Amino acid sequence: MGLFLVYILKSSVCLAVFYLFYRLLLARETFHRFNRFALLGILLLSCLLPWVEVSVRQETEVHQTMLTLEQLLMMADAMNATETGITAEAATVTWIQVALLVYLAGIVFFAFRNACSLVRLLMLLKVGRREDIGNYLQGRKERVTLIVHNRDISPFSWMGYIVISRKDLEENGREILIHELAHIHNRHSWDLLVTDVCIFFQWFNPASWLLKQELQNIHEFEADETVIKEGVDAKQYQLLLIKKAVGTRLYSMANSFNHSKLKK
């Protein structure tokens, strides 16, 4: 278990460094598709890089005298096991065990939180009324399930579902549906699923949270571009975004319509 903790620490350092470079070099660029895959590539590299071992041909005195972090952890575990066998009644919990307990508690907490969010989302999908999206977007046949609610909720999409209130559907249905369809066609929900898994294991790393937020912003920019390309008036759409910006984001794994950064 100590080696797994070392792997997580190495991976979190890689993620933080790569994300810092992204912020410095690419964050201001408007190539949203490229930035999206760059962020996903950062996640992949941060998971794979800790497994890479770098060796040198000649050992220096530093290499011969200094122990690696993995060796220190293994020695600490071995010493703790020996001391426990000798003095079982006076056994003490090492700092490694404390760190592991705190780390596992964080994983359980965030997994439980996301599980509750998923249950609430599924409840909304179950109690809403299913309608044909072709009734609101003439000439388009989409393999998407439209869920309409009579109560006031912020529009969002998740996997193959679009959830919207009756009021929003009647007032600005076309713009919102095109926006949410863009999320579904680009498979943005899968991106959020990958980042959520990363956060499960790196909940202590601010870079993992910032990376997810950055990815969500890119999703919104891509969807907004799709709406404008469909012929929607840009000024009216901007007013709609401002109007919906006061809503709350209840489902971290879903793409909410009100998540755009209005300044950008």
N, C-alpha and C positions, 0 to 999 in steps of 0.2 A: 504493500500500500504506500510505503514511503517513496518508492520509485515512481508510482503514479502521480504523487504529489509533485515530485520534481518535474515530471513531464508537463503537468498543468502550469507550473511556474514558468518553465521555459517557453511554452506555447503562449502564455499571457504576455511575456516580455516581447516575443516576436510580433504579436498582434499589436501591442502598443507602439512599437517602433515603426511598423509598416503603416499603421493608421496615421502616425505623425507625418510620415513622408507624403501620404495621400493628402492630408490637409494642406501641406505646404506646396505641393506640386499640382494637384488635380482638382481640389475642392471648388475652385472658382471657374473651372471650365464648364461649358454648356453641352459637352458631348455626353448626354445623360446615359445612353446605352453603354458607352465605353466605361464610364465611371461606375456603373452598376456592376459590370463584370470585373472591374478592377477591385471593388470591395469584396466580391465573392472570391476572387483570386487571393486576396489578403487572408481571408478566413482559411482557405485551403492550404496556403503556404504556412500559416502559423500552426496548423495541425501537423504538417509533414516535416517541417524543418527540424523540430526537436529530435527526430529519429536519425538525422544525418550525423554521422561521426566524422570529425576531422582529425586526421592523424599526421604526424611529422616523421620524417625519416630518421632524424637523430634526436635522441632525448637530451634535453638540457637539464641543468641542475634544478631548475624550477619544476620541470615535469617530474623529476625523480623524487623531490621532497614534498611537494604539495599534493594533497588528496583532492579528488573531485567531490562534488556535492553528493553524488550518488554513493560514493564509498563512505563518506562521513555518516550518511543516513543509515547505511547497512551496518556500520560499526556501532552506531548508537542503538539500533534495534537489537544487535547481538549482545551488547553489554547489558541492555535492559532485560533481555531474556535470561542472561546468566544471573544477574542480581535477583531477579524474581524467583529463580529456582533455588537460590541459596537462602534468601530471606523473603519468603512468600508473604508473611504477615505484615512486613514493613515495606511492601512494594509501593512505589510512587509512580504517578502518571508523568511521562516525559512530555516535553514541549511539543514533540512531533505528534504524539497522540492527541494532545489538546488541539493542535492545528487541524488535524484530520477530523476531529469531532466538529469543530466549528465549520469547516469546509463542507462536510456532509450535511450538517444542519442547514446551511445555506442552500444546498442543492434541493433538499426536501422542501424547504419553504417556497422556493421559486417554482418548483414542479407543482406543488399544491396550488399555488396562486394561479398558474396557467391552467391547471385542471379545472379550477372553479370558473375561470373565464371561458373555457371551452364548453362547460356545462351550460352556462348562461347563454352562450351563443347558440348552442343546439336547441335550447328551449325556445329561443326566438324563432329559429327556423321551423320548429314544430308547430307553434301556435299561430303563426302568420298565415295569411291566405295566399295560396299559389295562383299566379296568373301568367298568362302568355305574354312574354315580352314583345312579341310581334304586334300586339295591339297598340303599343306606344312608340315603336320604331318601325314605321311602315317599310315593307320591302326587305326586311332583314330577318333571317332565320338563324337564331342563336341557340346553341345547346346549353342554355343557362336557365336556372330556376329563379324566377322572380318571386320574392316574398314581400307581401304588402301588409302593413300594420295600420290600424286605425289610430293608435296612439302616436304621440310625437316622439320620434327617435331619429338620430342622425343616420343618414344613409351610409352603408358600407358594403363591401364585397368580401367574400371568403370562399376560396376554391371556386366551385361552380355556382355559387349563390349570390344574389344581390338582394339586400334587405333595405326597404325604403318605406317611409310613412305615406299614407294616402294623400296627405296635404302636399308633400314635396312632389309626389308623382303627378298631381294635377297642376301644380304651379310651374315646376321646372323639371318635369320628368325627362324630357329628351336630353338635356345637357347632363343631368346626373347619371342617367343610364349609359350614355356614351362614355362618360368618365369611368364608371365602374366596370364596364365591359372591357375597357383598355387594361385595367388591372388584371382581369381574368385572362384575357388573351396573352398578356405578357407573363403570366404565371407568377405574379408578384407574391401570392400567398406562400408559394414554396420558398421564396427568398426569406420571408419572415419566419418560416418554420426552421430553416437552417440557422438563422441568427438566434432564435429562441433556444435551440439545442446548444449553441455556443455559450449563451448566457447561463444556461444550467450549470455548465462546468467552469465558467469564468465569471461568476456573478460578482466577484470581488474586483474585477478589472474594469475601470471606467471606460477603457477603449472599446470593450465589447458593447456597452450600452450606447456609446457615441456612434459606433459603426452602424448599429441597427437604426438609430435615428437618422443618420445620413442616408442610409439605404431607403428608408421610408420617404424621405424628401425627394429622392431621385424617382421613386415610384410615382409620386404625385406630379412631378414635372413631366414625366413621360405621358401620364394620363391627360394632363392639361394640354400638351401638344396635340394629342389625338383629338380632343374636343375642338380645338381651333381649326385643325385640318378638316373636320367634318362640316365646317361652314358656320359654326356658332359665332355670333358677334363677340369680339374680344372684350369690349367694355361691359356689356351685359354679363358676360361670364365672370369678369373681375368683381362686379357688384354681387354676384351670386356667391363667390368665394368669401367675400367679406361678410355677407349675411350669415353664412354657415360656419364662419370661424368661431362663433361663440359657443358652438356645441362642445360636448365632451367626448373623449375617446375612451370607450368602455372596454374594447376588445383589442388587446395588444397584438393578437395574431391576425387581425383583419385589417383591410385597407379602408380607412374611413375617409369620406369625402371632405371632411373639414380639417384635414391634416396638412394642407399646403402652407408653405411659408409665404405669407402675403407680401413681405418686403421683396423677396426674390421674384 
